[in-house]
């Protein structure tokens, strides 16, 4: 949203651009793992939406979207309504606890409260950091969801950095990583090497393990084969598109993750060509990472600006670029960079290029910080 607002105003200065944002302050999910491990201060993750609006010359409206009347082209918030000509929806993700067999509302609430996933920025990260800092020993479980999920490298990086904290504190602890995949979703070779070489005896990687239920009261994860006890955890269920997309009748009925039905090249909603859906709620199988979203946002902004001038913007591939810090002392990282293409023969999306650097190095760890500072500088 921040990227689209900035670049739309840049490409079409005459347009009134209004960013509606429910949060009072921006807390970055990228690089939050480094804060959880005590490698970066919180002040580097926190930024002002007001600064972004002032510096990039668009209007910020701090409010929560309640409903949209697409016929009247009105966005309703708790502070009134806003009329629009074109609307971009980037409402992010929600968790689907039913995907791990937890459907009772009381159990869902207990999981959200006691074992937050830490993939929606802000309070979840603060709670997770407290858990890590206060953990005195035993089994700390991290679950990884099925399907495409937000920040594909993050759960594996988080496992490494949590293990680094326990290793530094010399407490008797195990980080149990439960993954339905055979290998980590991204940069598998690099993460598996880190698990073995840096955190042998601390990280236990349970691959090809599908969770069927969780007994919150007993602190027990139930899989297809076994019951696994834990002392504390970060439970990350499968994600789905935000319910706002569903409430507005824009969901693709074929999507198992309740993502939007859009033209994949223009991001326009199938049901309403004045509405665009981007970010985590879009359906294409691109990584749901920050760099991917930012490059998509630049393209969507240019596409809307071109449309306002009676032109079209050529489609550009998103770029997935992720640096993962897997060792705290010394700081070492790995990376992956991916671009995409549409294969007309198979009618499917495919990689145009994909390169992982699995050999750990201080240079790659440093690039994680450089990348973050560049993103913050551009948005704010």
N, C-alpha and C positions, 0 to 999 in steps of 0.2 A: 503493500500500500504506500509506504513512504517513497519507494523508488518510482512508482507510477505517478504519484502526485508531483514529485520533483521534475521528472522528465517530460510529463505532459505539459507542465507550465513552461518548461524550457523550449519544447518544440512548438507550442502554440501559446505565446505570451498573452494573447488577447482573450483567452478562455478563462472563465471563473472556475478554478479548481478548488474543491472543498474536500478535505480529508475528515471523515467521521471516525473517531477512535474512542473506544470506551475507557481505555486505561489512562491514568494520569501521568504515568512515566513509562518510558521504554526500558525494559530489562532484556538484554540480549541473551538468547539461547546459545548461539555460537560462542564458543570460548567459556561457557559456564562451567564446563567440566574442570577447567583450570582453576576457577574460583573454588569449586567444591574441594579441590585438592590443596588449596592454599597457595597456588602458584600465581594468582592474579587478584588484584583488589576489586571489590564490588563496584567501586566508582568507575572503573573502566567499562563495566557492562551497562551502567545506568546512563540514560540520555534523555533529553527534553524534547517532547513533541513540539513544544512552543518554539524552541530554537530551530527545528527543522522547518516549520511553517514560515518563521520570520526570514530565515536565510535563503529560502527557496521561493518566497513570494506567493505562497498559496494560503488558503484559509483553513485553520484547524477548528473543528467543532467537536468538543469533548462530550460525547453522549453515547448511549447504547441504542442501536437500531432495534426497534420493536417489530416493525412490519414495513412492507413496501407495497404500494398500490401501483402495479405496473401499467394499468390502464390510464391512470391520472399522472403517472410518473412522479410519485411522491414517496419520500422516505420518511417514515414516522419514527421519532425517538421520544424518550421521556421528556424532552425539552421542546417538543413541537415537531413540525414537519419541514422538510426541505424539498423544493421542486428541483427536478433534474432533467437534462436532455439525454445524457448518457450516464450509465451507472456501472461502476466496476465493483464487484464483490470479491473480497479477499479475506474471508472470515476465519481461515485456519482450519484446525482439526478439532474433533472431539474423540473421546475414548469410547470404544465398544467393548464393555466388560462382558457382554454376552458371548463374545468370541472365545472367552476362556471359561465359559460355563457358569459365570456369575450373573444371575438375573434378578435375584431378590434385591429390591431397592435398598434395604438396610445393609446388605452385604456390599453392594456397590458403594454406598456412602462410606462404609467402614474402610474399604480398600482405598478410596480416594483420600481419606483423611489420614489413615495410619501408614499407608505404603504408596505414596504418590509416585507416579511415573517420572515426573521431572522433565516433561517434554512440552509443557505449556508454561511460558516464562512467568517468573515472579514468585508467588508464594510457594509453589511446588519446589523450586530450587532452594529457597530458604529453609524449608522443612527438611529437605534431603541433606543439606549441609549440616544441619544440627544432628541428624541421625549419624552421619559419618563421624563427626567430631566426638559424639558421645558414645559411639559403639565400643564396648569393652571386650568383645570376643564372641566367638561362635560363628554361625553361618549367616552371611549377608547375601541374600538372593537377588539377582537381577534377571528379570524375564524379558525376552525379546519377542515381538509379535510376528504373526504370520502376515503375508501380503506385503504391499509397499508401505513403508512407514516413514515418519518424519525423521530426517537426519540418520541415514543408514549407517554411518560410522560411529555415531555417538554412543550407543550402548556398549560397544566394544572398547572404545576409548575410555568411557566412564569406568568400566570394570578395571582397566589397567590403572587408572589414577586413584580409584578407591583402594585398590590393592597396594599402591605405592604409599598411601597414607598409613595403612595397617602395618606395612613393612617398616616404615620409618618409626612408627610408635612401638614396634616390637610386641604387638599383641597377638595372641593366638586366635587367628581368624581365617575364615575361608570365604572367598568371593565365588559364589556359585552362579554361573552364567547358563541359563536355560534357553536353548535356541531350537526352533523347529527345523532349521536348515542343517545341511551337512557341514558347511563351512560358514564363517562370517559373511554377511551379505555383501560386503565391500572389502577390498584389500585383505582377503582372507589369509594369505601367506604371511603378511606382515603382522597381523594381530595374533595368529596362532604361534608365530615365533616369539612374540612378546610374552604371551601367556606362559610358554614353556621356559624361555631363557631368562626372563626377568622375574616372573612370579610363580615359578614352579613350587608347588606345595601351598600356594595361597589361592590362585585361581583354578577352579575346576570347570572345564567347559563341557557341558552336557549338550551335545549336538543331537539332531534328529529326535528331539524330545518335544512332544506336543502336549500342552496343558489342557486338561479337560475340565478342571474345576479347582477352586481354592477354598479351603476351610479356614476362614479368617480367625475364628475363635481358637482353633487348635494350632494355628500357624503352620498349616500344612498345604503344600502344593501337590495336587493330584494330577498325575500324568496317565498316559495310556498304559504304562507298565508298572507304576510304583507310586508311593506317597513319599514326599520329600519334606522334611521339617526344616524350619528356618527360625532364626532369632530376630532378624529384621530384614527388610526387603524394599525394593523399588519395583513395583509391578507395572509393567508396560503392556497393556492389552493392544489388540489390533486397533488401528485408528479408522475413523470415518470422516467424511466431509461434515462441515458444520451443519447443525439442524436448520439454520436459517435457509440454506440452499434447498433443503427438503420442504420446509414450510412455504417457500415461494414457488413450489412446483417446478423446480429446475433440475431435479435429480435424474440421472440416467437410470431407468428401471433395471438395466442389466448390470449395474455396478454393485458388487458385493460390499463395497466400502462407501456407498451412498455419495459418490462424487457427482459432479454436475454433468449434464448433457450439453456439450458445447462443440462448436466447430474447432477442431484441434489446431487449425492454422491461424484462425482469427481470434479465438477465445470468446467468440460471441455465443450466447446461450441459444440453443436450438429453438426454445419457446419464445424468445424475445431478442431481436437483433440489436436492441438498444442497451442490452445488459451484457456485461463481460464477467467471466468468472476466471480467476487466476489464483496462484498460490497453491496451498495444500488441497483445496477442494476441486482442483481441475483433475480430469481423468487420465491424461496421458501417462505412460509408465516411466516418466522421467523421475529422477531422484527428487524427493521432497526435502531438498537442502536449501540453505540460505543463499548460496551462490547461484543455484539453479533458479530460485525464485527471483533473485535480483535481475538476472539476465532476461528472464521472462518478462519481468516488469518493464524493463527498458524497451523491449520489443512491443509490448502491449501499448505503452504510452505513445510510441512512434506510429503504431498502427492506427490508434484513435486520432492522433494529430493529422495523419495523412487523410483519414476518412473525412475529417472536418473540412479539408481543402479539396475534396472530391477526387482524392488519389488513393492509391493503395501502397502499403509498405511490403517489401519482399519478406517472406518468412525467414527467420534466423533461428538456428538451433540454440536452445539453452546450453549453458556451460555448467557442468557440475565440477567444482573444484573444492576438494576437502583436504585439509591438513589435520592430522591426528597426532596429538602428543601422547606417546605411550610409555615414556619413562620420565620421571620427575627429577631424578638425580643420577647422572646428568640429564638435562632435558634433551630428549630425542623424539623425533617424529617420523611418520610415514605419510604418504599422500596418494591421492587418486584424482585424475582429471578425465572427464568424459564429455563427449558431444554426441548428438543424435541425428538420425535421418529417418525418412519414411520410405519403406521399401514397397514400391508400387506392385511388384510381382506377388508378394505375399500379403499385401495390404496390412502390413504390421510395422510398428516402430522398431528400429534397430539401432545399435551403436554405430556412429560414424567413426568414432575413435574412442579408445579407452586405454589409459595408461596408469598403472599403479606402480609406485616406488615403495617397495616393501622393505628395503634395507634401511634400518633406523639411522638417523643422523641428527646432529644438533642444528644443522642448516634448515632442515625441514620443520623442526620445532620452532625455530625463529620465524620462519615464514608464516606460521599460524598466527603469530602476533601481528606481523606486518599486514597480513590479509585482513585481519579484524579491524585494525586501525584505518585501513583504506576504505573498508565498507562503511564504518561509522562516519568517517570524514565526508564521504560522498552523500550519505543520507541526511546528515544533520548539519 
